[in-house]
C-alpha cells in the first residue's frame, strides 16, 4: 500500500514540475486614463515582456467597451527569440465624431500560447485597461448652446440669450456653498445657546439642591439637640426620683 502511494505521488510530482507557473507574459503600463474628445486621435505605446526569455509568440488584441474598434496597433503579433525580454508597440485611438454620455473602457490584451512539449497546455494572457472619461454634461450642453448662438448670428437671426457659462456656474456653486456655511453657523449658534441655557439651569438646580441640603441639615441638628435636651431632662428627673425614694 505504501509503495503504491509513493508511486502515485512521484507521478503527481513529475506532472506538477512539467507545468510552468511563471507568468510568461507582461504588459506595461497596466492602466491609463484618457479624456474623450470628438474626432481626437490619441497616441501612446506599450511594452510587451517575455519574462521567460524563451522563443514565443504573443498576440495583441482589444476587448470590451463600445470603443474597442477605435484602437489600432503597430503590430498585433510579436515573435520573441530566445533571450529577448521586451518589445515595444505603438497604439492609437481615433475617437469618432459622436457624443458619449458615460465613461467607456478598452482592455488591451497580450496573450501567449504555451510552448509545445509542456505536459499541460495553458494559454497565458495579461491585460492593460484604458479608462476613457466622458466629457462633463454641463460643458457639452454649454458648448452646443454657444454653437447655436453663433449659427444664428451668421444667419442674421441672432436672438440674445443668457447663457450660463462654466464660470457663472462656478460662482453660483460658490454662493451656494457660502449660504450652506451660513446656515451651518446658525445651527451651531443655536446649539451653543441651548447648551448655555442647560448649563445655567443645571447650576441653579445644583445651588437649590445644596441649599435644601444645608437647610435640612440645620433642621436635623435642631431636632437632635431638642431630643438630647429631652433625654437629659428625663434622666435628671429619674435621678431626682431615685434620690427622693432613698431619702
C-alpha positions as semicolon CSV with decimal commas, in nm:
position;residue;x (nm);y (nm);z (nm)
1;X;0,000;0,000;0,000
2;X;0,280;0,242;0,091
3;X;0,472;0,159;-0,229
4;X;0,163;0,235;-0,441
5;X;0,111;0,569;-0,263
6;X;0,475;0,665;-0,318
7;X;0,449;0,570;-0,687
8;X;0,138;0,787;-0,743
9;X;0,293;1,077;-0,550
10;X;0,604;1,055;-0,769
11;X;0,392;1,066;-1,088
12;X;0,198;1,369;-0,950
13;X;0,525;1,548;-0,865
14;X;0,660;1,494;-1,218
15;X;0,334;1,628;-1,365
16;X;0,350;1,939;-1,144
17;X;0,711;2,003;-1,245
18;X;0,606;1,991;-1,614
19;X;0,368;2,286;-1,561
20;X;0,528;2,630;-1,588
21;X;0,380;2,851;-1,316
22;X;0,581;3,162;-1,405
23;X;0,372;3,431;-1,570
24;X;0,547;3,436;-1,902
25;X;0,376;3,746;-2,045
26;X;0,384;4,103;-1,916
27;X;0,243;4,438;-2,034
28;X;0,325;4,792;-1,925
29;X;0,163;5,023;-1,826
30;X;-0,111;4,822;-1,654
31;X;-0,360;5,111;-1,676
32;X;-0,403;5,452;-1,837
33;X;-0,676;5,720;-1,839
34;X;-0,778;5,931;-2,142
35;X;-1,030;6,217;-2,175
36;X;-1,275;6,168;-2,460
37;X;-1,285;6,434;-2,731
38;X;-1,478;6,405;-3,056
39;X;-1,251;6,342;-3,356
40;X;-0,936;6,336;-3,141
41;X;-0,652;6,089;-3,212
42;X;-0,464;5,975;-2,901
43;X;-0,126;5,802;-2,949
44;X;0,073;5,604;-2,691
45;X;0,295;5,297;-2,657
46;X;0,309;4,967;-2,468
47;X;0,595;4,749;-2,350
48;X;0,532;4,375;-2,403
49;X;0,753;4,149;-2,188
50;X;0,870;3,792;-2,245
51;X;0,965;3,709;-1,886
52;X;1,093;3,360;-1,966
53;X;1,326;3,495;-2,239
54;X;1,233;3,192;-2,447
55;X;1,111;3,163;-2,805
56;X;0,744;3,258;-2,807
57;X;0,467;3,433;-2,999
58;X;0,250;3,693;-2,827
59;X;-0,070;3,826;-2,987
60;X;-0,219;4,169;-2,915
61;X;-0,592;4,243;-2,928
62;X;-0,854;4,486;-2,791
63;X;-1,157;4,371;-2,591
64;X;-1,457;4,515;-2,409
65;X;-1,628;4,851;-2,435
66;X;-1,806;5,020;-2,725
67;X;-1,488;5,191;-2,848
68;X;-1,271;4,878;-2,881
69;X;-1,280;4,906;-3,263
70;X;-1,138;5,260;-3,244
71;X;-0,791;5,140;-3,136
72;X;-0,520;5,016;-3,376
73;X;-0,175;4,868;-3,302
74;X;0,151;4,892;-3,495
75;X;0,185;4,513;-3,454
76;X;-0,070;4,251;-3,349
77;X;0,170;3,953;-3,335
78;X;0,513;3,963;-3,172
79;X;0,773;3,687;-3,225
80;X;1,028;3,673;-2,944
81;X;1,360;3,498;-2,996
82;X;1,549;3,319;-2,720
83;X;1,693;3,566;-2,467
84;X;1,475;3,858;-2,586
85;X;1,294;4,025;-2,296
86;X;1,086;4,316;-2,431
87;X;0,933;4,461;-2,745
88;X;0,759;4,798;-2,781
89;X;0,445;4,858;-2,985
90;X;0,262;5,177;-3,077
91;X;-0,114;5,222;-3,033
92;X;-0,358;5,491;-3,144
93;X;-0,721;5,560;-3,061
94;X;-0,925;5,758;-3,313
95;X;-1,236;5,887;-3,134
96;X;-1,548;5,911;-3,355
97;X;-1,747;6,234;-3,405
98;X;-2,007;6,119;-3,157
99;X;-2,105;6,238;-2,811
100;X;-2,079;5,987;-2,526
101;X;-2,269;6,040;-2,202
102;X;-2,086;5,787;-1,985
103;X;-1,732;5,660;-1,926
104;X;-1,602;5,382;-2,151
105;X;-1,308;5,141;-2,137
106;X;-1,089;4,923;-2,361
107;X;-0,884;4,623;-2,246
108;X;-0,557;4,574;-2,437
109;X;-0,476;4,202;-2,410
110;X;-0,139;4,030;-2,468
111;X;-0,171;3,651;-2,489
112;X;0,071;3,366;-2,550
113;X;0,011;3,000;-2,636
114;X;0,204;2,765;-2,407
115;X;0,500;2,611;-2,584
116;X;0,473;2,264;-2,735
117;X;0,604;1,980;-2,523
118;X;0,456;2,101;-2,193
119;X;0,259;1,843;-2,000
120;X;-0,039;2,081;-1,967
121;X;-0,129;2,325;-2,247
122;X;-0,222;2,658;-2,087
123;X;-0,291;2,987;-2,266
124;X;-0,140;3,275;-2,072
125;X;-0,263;3,633;-2,110
126;X;-0,243;3,971;-1,937
127;X;-0,437;4,290;-1,997
128;X;-0,397;4,666;-1,961
129;X;-0,711;4,878;-1,915
130;X;-0,772;5,213;-2,085
131;X;-1,030;5,421;-1,896
132;X;-1,197;5,675;-2,128
133;X;-1,358;5,961;-1,936
134;X;-1,671;6,115;-2,089
135;X;-1,683;6,499;-2,102
136;X;-1,886;6,674;-1,834
137;X;-2,251;6,712;-1,933
138;X;-2,260;7,080;-1,836
139;X;-1,966;7,158;-2,065
140;X;-2,118;6,971;-2,362
141;X;-2,458;7,144;-2,326
142;X;-2,294;7,484;-2,291
143;X;-2,077;7,423;-2,598
144;X;-2,383;7,326;-2,805
145;X;-2,572;7,639;-2,691
146;X;-2,279;7,865;-2,789
147;X;-2,261;7,692;-3,129
148;X;-2,635;7,753;-3,186
149;X;-2,594;8,122;-3,099
150;X;-2,303;8,155;-3,345
151;X;-2,506;7,990;-3,621
152;X;-2,797;8,228;-3,559
153;X;-2,557;8,523;-3,567
154;X;-2,426;8,416;-3,906
155;X;-2,780;8,379;-4,042
156;X;-2,873;8,726;-3,913
157;X;-3,141;8,590;-3,682
158;X;-2,950;8,641;-3,365
159;X;-3,168;8,633;-3,057
160;X;-2,982;8,734;-2,739
161;X;-2,992;8,453;-2,492
162;X;-2,845;8,438;-2,147
163;X;-2,602;8,151;-2,149
164;X;-2,482;8,016;-1,820
165;X;-2,108;7,969;-1,866
166;X;-1,896;7,732;-1,656
167;X;-1,758;8,042;-1,478
168;X;-2,106;8,166;-1,378
169;X;-2,199;7,813;-1,272
170;X;-1,887;7,802;-1,060
171;X;-1,977;8,138;-0,900
172;X;-2,331;8,007;-0,829
173;X;-2,182;7,697;-0,670
174;X;-1,953;7,914;-0,451
175;X;-2,254;8,123;-0,343
176;X;-2,449;7,810;-0,255
177;X;-2,154;7,682;-0,053
178;X;-2,136;8,017;0,131
179;X;-2,508;8,001;0,205
180;X;-2,477;7,647;0,334
181;X;-2,184;7,759;0,556
182;X;-2,402;8,045;0,687
183;X;-2,687;7,803;0,765
184;X;-2,440;7,578;0,942
185;X;-2,317;7,872;1,153
186;X;-2,678;7,950;1,253
187;X;-2,735;7,588;1,354
188;X;-2,414;7,577;1,558
189;X;-2,502;7,907;1,727
190;X;-2,847;7,771;1,819
191;X;-2,694;7,454;1,963
192;X;-2,443;7,662;2,162
193;X;-2,722;7,882;2,308
194;X;-2,921;7,572;2,409
195;X;-2,612;7,426;2,581
196;X;-2,552;7,753;2,770
197;X;-2,918;7,760;2,887
198;X;-2,891;7,399;3,003
199;X;-2,570;7,479;3,190
200;X;-2,735;7,774;3,367
201;X;-3,037;7,558;3,457
202;X;-2,813;7,283;3,597
203;X;-2,615;7,539;3,802
204;X;-2,936;7,684;3,952
205;X;-3,070;7,336;4,024
206;X;-2,744;7,232;4,191
207;X;-2,743;7,552;4,403
208;X;-3,105;7,494;4,510
209;X;-3,026;7,132;4,596
210;X;-2,722;7,233;4,803
211;X;-2,926;7,499;4,986
212;X;-3,202;7,247;5,057
213;X;-2,945;7,003;5,197
214;X;-2,799;7,272;5,428
215;X;-3,148;7,367;5,549
216;X;-3,238;7,002;5,616
217;X;-2,909;6,958;5,799
218;X;-2,987;7,256;6,027
219;X;-3,339;7,124;6,100
220;X;-3,194;6,781;6,174
221;X;-2,932;6,927;6,407
222;X;-3,202;7,131;6,594
223;X;-3,419;6,821;6,631
224;X;-3,117;6,627;6,759
225;X;-3,042;6,900;7,012
226;X;-3,406;6,901;7,128
227;X;-3,405;6,522;7,167
228;X;-3,077;6,537;7,361
229;X;-3,219;6,802;7,595
230;X;-3,533;6,598;7,645
231;X;-3,337;6,280;7,718
232;X;-3,112;6,471;7,963
233;X;-3,419;6,614;8,139
234;X;-3,574;6,267;8,167
235;X;-3,251;6,127;8,309
236;X;-3,227;6,408;8,564
237;X;-3,590;6,353;8,666
238;X;-3,526;5,979;8,713
239;X;-3,221;6,052;8,930
240;X;-3,420;6,300;9,139
241;X;-3,697;6,040;9,191
242;X;-3,442;5,774;9,294
243;X;-3,278;6,014;9,541
244;X;-3,619;6,106;9,683
245;X;-3,709;5,739;9,737
246;X;-3,381;5,674;9,912
247;X;-3,440;5,967;10,149
